[in-house]
């Protein structure tokens, strides 16, 4: 996702929009892969395991677009949004990019 975020930011800058990538979240090693988990299990799996990295966060007044590879139950997007909110970073929108091979 970081490579995709970098590409998106470059494209936005090329069109005149000031955009930067801020990898401001870290997932704890104890979080399990969410494949096959129920919505409740996905939420529990992320509880306390998704942490903000304040030094990498954007300024608090900057609109933030959160990128996610797939939305199954929304648990990851919610957990990311809440983790960023804990350091006063507000997610403006969530963009999901999914491909089928």
WOQUI-V204490 format. One record per residue. N is the residue number from 1. RES is the residue in one letter. PHI is phi in radians with two decimals (NA if undefined). PSI is psi in whole degrees, -180 to 180 (none if undefined). BURIAL is I if it has 16 or more other ideal C-beta (glycine too) atoms within 10 Angstrom, else O. Layout:
BEGIN
n = {N N}
res = {RES RES}
phi = {PHI PHI}
psi = {PSI PSI}
burial = {BURIAL BURIAL}
END
This chain:
BEGIN
n = {1 2 3 4 5 6 7 8 9 10 11 12 13 14 15 16 17 18 19 20 21 22 23 24 25 26 27 28 29 30 31 32 33 34 35 36 37 38 39 40 41 42 43 44 45 46 47 48 49 50 51 52 53 54 55 56 57 58 59 60 61 62 63 64 65 66 67 68 69 70 71 72 73 74 75 76 77 78 79 80 81 82 83 84 85 86 87 88 89 90 91 92 93 94 95 96 97 98 99 100 101}
res = {X X X X X X X X X X X X X X X X X X X X X X X X X X X X X X X X X X X X X X X X X X X X X X X X X X X X X X X X X X X X X X X X X X X X X X X X X X X X X X X X X X X X X X X X X X X X X X X X X X X X X}
phi = {NA -1.11 -1.11 -1.14 -1.06 -1.06 -1.07 -1.07 -1.12 -1.10 -1.12 -1.11 -1.08 -1.10 -1.65 1.68 -1.71 -1.27 -2.44 -2.43 -1.64 -2.23 -1.28 -1.72 -2.27 -2.27 -1.76 -1.12 -1.07 -1.40 -1.21 -1.51 -1.11 -1.54 -1.03 1.52 -1.45 -1.28 -1.01 -1.14 -1.16 -1.12 -1.09 -1.11 -1.07 -1.57 -0.98 1.29 -1.94 -2.00 -2.11 -1.32 -2.02 -0.93 -1.18 -1.81 -1.36 -1.26 -0.99 -1.11 -1.69 -1.63 -1.10 -2.07 -1.87 -1.59 -1.77 -2.38 -1.32 -2.75 -1.97 -1.79 -2.00 1.60 -1.06 -1.19 -1.07 -1.14 -1.09 -1.14 -1.07 -1.17 -1.11 -1.18 -1.06 -1.14 -2.01 1.10 -1.87 -1.75 -1.39 -1.47 -2.73 -2.09 -2.00 -1.94 -2.08 -2.21 -2.18 -2.04 -1.65}
psi = {-30 -40 -41 -43 -43 -44 -46 -44 -41 -43 -41 -45 -39 -27 8 5 127 114 141 154 133 91 76 15 145 137 127 146 -22 -7 135 161 138 -1 126 -5 147 170 -43 -42 -36 -43 -47 -38 -35 -17 119 2 -1 115 140 151 90 -37 -17 0 151 163 152 -24 9 133 137 130 118 128 137 146 -32 146 115 -61 -14 -2 -41 -45 -41 -46 -41 -45 -43 -40 -43 -38 -30 -18 26 33 123 125 125 -38 160 129 127 131 112 135 155 127 none}
burial = {O O O O I O O I I O O O O O O O O O I O I I O I I O O O O O O O O I O O I O O O O I I O I I O O I I O I O O O O I O O O O O O I O I I I O O O O O O I I I O I I I O I I O O O O I O I O O I O O O O O O O}
END
